[in-house]
Amino acid sequence: METDEKSVIVIGAGFAGLAAGIYARLNGYSARIFEMHNQPGGLCTSWNRKGFTFDGCIHWLVGSSPRSGMHDLWEETGIIQGRQFINMDEYFRVEDHATGRTLIFHTDVDQLEKHLIEFSPQDRRAIKEFTDGIRMCLIFDSPSKHDSFFTKLRKRTAMASFFITRGKTLQKWMHTTAAQFSGRFEDPVLREAFLQMWIPEFSMFFMLFTFAYLHNRNAGYPLGGSKPMSEAMESRFKDLGGEIFYNSRVTKILTDGNRATGIRLEDGTEMHADRIISAADGHSTLFGMLDDKFGDDRTRMPYTDWVTFPPLIYISLGVNRRFDDMPRSVSGFTFRLSEPVAIAGKFRSWLPVHIYNHDSTLAPSGKTAVVVMLESDYDYWKALEGDRNKYLEKKDEIAGIVISLLGQQFPGISADIEVTDVATPLTFERYTGNWKGSFEGWLITPSNSGVILKPMSQKIAGLENFYMCGQWVEPGGGLPTAVMSGKRLIKAICREDGKKFRSEA
């Protein structure tokens, strides 16, 4: 690999920051990453409790198929090598105890359509519109560098035709939220299902693509979960000669006039480089590290007008059960409670459950990790921040309520619970710095869907040699988006320097 005297500093060792560091090294830049936490991956992580591993991120990875162009990203960043994936037949299911009905969202689109129509024949028209939308997206895939010339040509032609012939239809789906589309259904369970399995404000556009990737067996679950993937990216970066400094919180981005020159750490240490990249939380970057001295109305507008992914409570349980009778599912299932229950200030009529019976590496033999994820209110938890005892009491109370509610679906399960762990929006804020504890960045909604065709700028008005990458400049979230953001940025830097971008050593 050629060397270059030019240097970059990257703030944050999440997927975007690691990707930026990897591609910087592949293109001859010296690269140092400074991370506030003591391990890589940011939100793509897991934690161990008494022999159980509780995963905080991955349910599926787009690009798991070697035939996919997205697969190249994972090869370049060291994630895919030696990774074993499993493809599941169910995405999500809804158990309505009040009526005794079960609704299953199969990953195979034909099976999905058949089941939904049998479940609710009166909603055939809306169901067909949904499944036809998924079929429309099945051909969507960028060429892989391993494809033959003619395969690449065929894929590029299909992609061009896709946007030309389907443009108006795509716009329609982009501007339709899950909440809006759910209103098309007459059946109350089917209507509720779309709200339970997808964020109501989120564009339906992404749901269609998710089901298309699942149908094509291109969104498999990586055995071992999130943390091994983050560690693989860290190894890739280090093997390329990059340096990572953990427990190194950046408090200030140093500037000289209108030019970024370095960073200041919490302990007062200052580091300098030719270019500074923030792959950290966007709000902390702009309004904390940069003191709101740079940027313009366009830079600030998302933080007042756009919707973030909601903060979550993770109730993780180590259970002395195998759950062999439960199907393996991408996103688990939800069941209707016998009556609404208040949890952390919100009344809940349904309880979503993710049983990791598809990954035996996350629990001791004969046992299973189970996670319940609930949307929460950041301000609710922020009000408890000053009283540690009340905060811990509330976490214990929530764990107790959830375990009791699980007994409605799994009688006697409370006797099998060996480990409980509760992570709140404050937990995620503390470990990743994410604004208001959001588990990703910006949702794509009808009001900002234009970013799909015209990405946000990775530069800040009025400040040279400074860039951003990651979920706060790439709405929609997801691990592929984060890695593509880091790659896109280093491509742009190479163009600035008149260098040919390289994606391989």
N, C-alpha and C positions, 0 to 999 in steps of 0.2 A: 504494500500500500504506500502511495506517495505521502509525504508529509508536507505540512503547510505551517508557516509561522503564525497564521491567524488562529485565534482561539475563541471558544464560546463557553459561556457559563449558562447552565440550565437550572432553573429553580423548580424543584419537584421531581420525584422519581416514580411518578405514576406511569401509565402506559404511554401517554403523550411525551412526557419528559424523557423516558427511556428510549423511545423511538427517535426523538430528536437527537439524543446523544449518539445512538447507534449510527444513524445516517450521517451525522456530522463526522464521526470517525471514518466511516466508509469513504468519505470525500476529503479526507486529509486534514480536517480541523482538529486541533486539540480540544478536548471536551471534559468539563467537570460538572457533575450534578450535585446540587446541595438539597438535601431532603430533611424536613423537620422531624419525621418519624425515624424509627430505628430499623426499618425494613423497606424493601421496594414494593411497588404495585399500587400505592394509593388505595383507592376503593376496591381494587381487584385483589382481595386478600381473604384470609380465613384465620381462625384462631382456635387454639387447642384448649380443651377443658376436660381433664381427668380421662384421657383416652379418646375423647370424641373431638372431631374437627367440625366446626361450624363455619359454613361458607357465607361470605358477605357479598358475593357478586355473581359468578357465572352460572347461567342456566343452559345456555347454548352459545356456540361460537360460530358465527357466519364465516365461511371459508374453510370449513373442516374437510371438505372434499378436495382431493388432489386435482380434480378436473376444473376447479374454480380459479378464476383470476385472483380472487382475494387470498387464496392459499399462498400465493407468492409473498404477500406481506408477512405471513407467519414464518415462512422459511427465512426471509431476510432478517427478521428480528429474533430468530432462534427459538420460537415458541413451539413450532409444530414437530420438530425433530424428536422422534421417540414417543410422541404423545398418542395415546389410544383414545379413540372417540366411540361413543355409542349413540345410535340414532333411535329415538323412541317413537312409538306409534300414537301416543297421545300428547297433545299440547296442554290441555286443561279439561277439567270436568267439573260439573256443577251438580251437587246433591241437594235436592229440595225435599227435606224430610216432611214438610207439611203436606205435600202431594204424593210423595213416594216416587218422584220422577228423577231420572238421572240424564243429564245432557253431557255429551262427550264431544270435544273438539279434536277430531283425529288429525294427524299430520298429513295423511294422504288426502288430497283434495276431493277425489271421487268418493271416498268413503265418508268424508266430512259432509259433502253435499247430500248424500243418500241418507245419512243419519239425521241431519237437521230437518230435512223435508219430512221424514217419518215422524220426527218429534213434533213438528208444527206445520202440517200441510197448508194451513191458511197463510203461512208466511213464505210460501214457495218463491214468490217473485223477488222479495228482498234477499232471500237465501241465495237464489241464483245470481243475483247481482253481486253478492259478496264472493261466491265461489268463482264466478266468471272473472272477477277482479283479480283473484289469486292466480287463475290460469293465465291471465294477461301478463303477469309478472314472471312466469316460469322461465321465459327465455332470457331474462335479464341477467347477464353475467359478462364481466369484462374478460378479454383474452388473457390467458396465462403465458408467461414467458416460455413455458415448456410446450405450448401448442405448436403444431406445424404451421407453416405459412398459410396454408389454405384454411386451417381451422381458425386462425386469428382473423383472416379475412372474412370468413363466414360469421364469426361472432361480432365483428365490428359492423358488418352490414346489417345484421339482425338488430344490433343496438340502435343504429341510426334509424332504421325503419321503425323501431319501437317508439322512439320519440316523435318521429314525423307523423305516424299514423295514430298514435295513442295519446298525443299531447293534450288534447282537450279532456280526455277521460282521466288522465293523470292529474290534471289541474282540479277536476271535480273531486277526486279522492283526497288530494292535498288539502282542499278547503272544507273537508267534512271531518268532524271530530267523531270519536267513538260514541260520545253522548248523543250527538245528532243522529248518527246512523242507527243507534239502538232504538230510537223512537219510531223507526220504520216497522218494528215487529209488533204483531198483535199479542203473541204469547208472552205473558209476563216473565216467565223463567228465561226464555231466550233473550228478551229485552234486558233483563238484569245481568245475564251472563256476559254481555259485551262490556258492561260497566265494571264487572268484577275482574275480567281477565285483561283489561286494557285501561290505561289512564283516561278518564272521560274527556279531558281537554286535548288529548294527543290526536294527531292526524291519523285517519284510517289508512293513509298511504303506507305507513310503516307496518301496520298490521298485515296488509296484503303481502308485502315483501317478506315479512317474517314467515308467514305460512308457505310462501313460494319456496323459500330456502329450506324449510323443514320438509316439504314434499320432495325436493330434489336431493335430500340427504346431504345437505350442505350447511347444516346448522347443528352439528352433533355436540354432545356434552363431553368435555374432556375429563376422563377419569382422574381423580385426585383434586379436581376443582381449581380454584383461582390461584392460590399461593404458588404452586409449582410453576405456573405460567409466568408469573411475575419474576420468580427467581431465575427462570430460564432467560428472560430478557436481560436481567441484571448480569448474568454470566456472559451473555453475548456482548454486552457493552464493555465489560471488563476485559474479555478476551481480545477485543479490538483495541485495547489500550486506554479506555476511558477510566475516569476516576469518579467514585461516588463518596460523598461525605454525609454520613447519617447524623441524626441529632443535631442538625445544623439549620436552625430556623433563620430564614432571611427576613430582616425587619426593614431594610431600606435598599432601594435600587439607586445607586450613586449616579449622578449626572453632572455634566460640565456644560452649562448652557443648554443647548437643545440636543445633547448627545449623551447616551447612556455609556457609562465607563466601568461599572462594576456593581458589587453588592456589599452590604454590611450585614454581618450576622448578629444574632442576639447577644453574643459575648463581646461585641465590638470589633471583631476581626473584619478587615476589609479585603476583598478579592477583586481583581480587575481582569477584564478580557476585552477583546475587540467587539464582541457582540454578546448581548444579554438576552436570554430567552426565558420568559415565564411560562411554565406549564403548570403553575399553581392556580389556586382559586382566583377567579377574575376580579371579584370585588376587593379582596385583600390586596391584589396587585395594583389595581388602579387607585383605590381610595386609601390604601395603607402604605404599601411600599413606595408608591409614587406620589403620595400626599395629594391626589387629585389635581396635580399641577399640569398634567398633559392630557391630551385627548380633546374631543369636541362633543357636540350634542349627539352625534351619531354613536360615539363610543359609550356615552352614559345612558342613552335611551333604553337599552335592554334592561338595565337595572331598576328602572321605574315602570316599564311598560310590558315586559315579557313575563311569561309564566315559567317558573323553574319546575324541575321534577320534584315531587313532594318529598319532604323528610319522612323517614320511616322509623318504626320501632321493630327491632328484630328480637323475637322471643325464641331462643334456641334451646332445644331439649335433647338430652341424651336418654334414649328409651331402650329398655331391655326387652325389645320385640324385634322380629325380623320384618314384619309387614309383608309377608309373601303373598297375602291375599289381595294386596293393593297393586294396581297397575303401575308400571314405570311411566312417569309423566314429566314432560319438559318443565312445566310451571306448576305442577301440583294440582290441587283441587280446592273448591270452596264448598261449604255446606251451610244451609240455612239454620240459624239458631232457633231454639224453641220460643224465645222471646228476645227482643233487643236488649243489649247489655252495654252499659257505659264503661269504656276502657280509655283511660287517659283523656277524659273530657269529651269523648265522642261516642255516640250511640252506634252500636254495630249490630246489624241483623244477619250478617254472614261472617264466617271465619275462614280465611284462606290458609291452607296448610301445604307445605312442601315436604314430602317424605323422601329422604335420600336413600331409598331402598335400591337404587340403581348404582350406588357407589359404595362398595363395602370397605373401601380404604378410609372412609370417614368415621368409622366406628369399630369398636372391638367386635370380635366374632359373635354372631347371633344378636347383635344390637344395631340400632339405627339412629342416625341424626335426623331430627325433625325441626323445621324452622317455620314459624308463623311471622309473616311480615304485614304490618299494619301501617297505613298512612297516619301521620300524626301532625300535630300543630307545634311548630318550633317554639312559639311564644309560651305555650303551656309548659314546656320543659325549661325554657329560659327563666321563667319565674321561680323555678325550684333550684336554680343554680347556686344561689347563695346559702342554701341550707342542705348540707351534705346528707344529714340524717333523713330529712324528708324526701330527698331525691332517691336514696337507696330504698326507703320504705315504699315509695311509689313503684319502683322497679319490682320489688318483691310482691307487691299487691297485684300488679299486672300479670306476673308469672303465675300466681295462684289462680287468678280469674281464667286465664287461658287454659291452664291444665284442667280446671273444672269443666270448661266448655268443651274441651276435647273429649270428655267422657260421654258427651251426647253422640259422638261418632264412633268412639272406641271405648265401650264400657270397661271400667276397671283400669284404665290406662294410668291413673295417678299412682298406683302401686308400682308401676314399671318405670317411673321417671327417676333416673339416677343423677342427672345433671341439669341444672337450669342456668341460663345466661340471658341477660337482657341488655341490648344495646339501644340507645336512644339517639335522637338527632344531635344531642350534645356530644355523644360518643363519636359520631362521625365528624362533627365539627372539630373536636379535640385532636383526632388522629389525622385528618386530611385537610382541615382548614376550610372545608366546603361551606360556602355562604348559606346561612340558615339551615345547615345540616342537610342540604339537598343531596340526594344520592347520585345525581348526575348534574348536568348544567341546565340548559334551556330546553324546554319542550318545543317541538314544532307544532304550531297551531295555525289556524287560518290567517292570523294577523302577521305571522313572520315566515310563512311557508316559502316566500321568495328566496330564502337563503339556500334552498335546495339547488336552484339554478345559478344563483350568484352568491358564493360564499362570503362570509364576513371577512373583513381585512384582518390580517395577522400583525399589522403594524399600527402604531398609535400616532395620531396626528400630533405634530410638533416635537417628536422625539426620534432621533436617529439612532441606529444601531441597537434598537430594542424591538422585540417581537413577542407575540403570544401564540401558544398552540394549546390544543386540548379542548375540553368540553365547553369552555366559556367563549370560544370563538368558532365552535362547530356544533350548532344546535342539533338535537336529536339523540345525542348521547351514544353510548356503546363503545366497546373495545376497538372494533375496526375503525370507527370514526376517529378515536384518539390516536391510533397509530398512523392513519392516513394524514392526520393533522400535522404530526411531527415530520413525516416524509415530505408533505407539501411545503412546509416551511424551509427545510434544508434545500429543497429544489430551488426555491426562490432565492435563498442566500447564494447558492451556486451561480444562479443567473446574474446576480449583482456583481459577483466576482469574475464573471466570464469563464466559469468552469463548467465542464460537462459533468452532469450529475451521474453518480454511480450508485447502484443498489446492491452491489456485490463486492467482496474484498478482492 
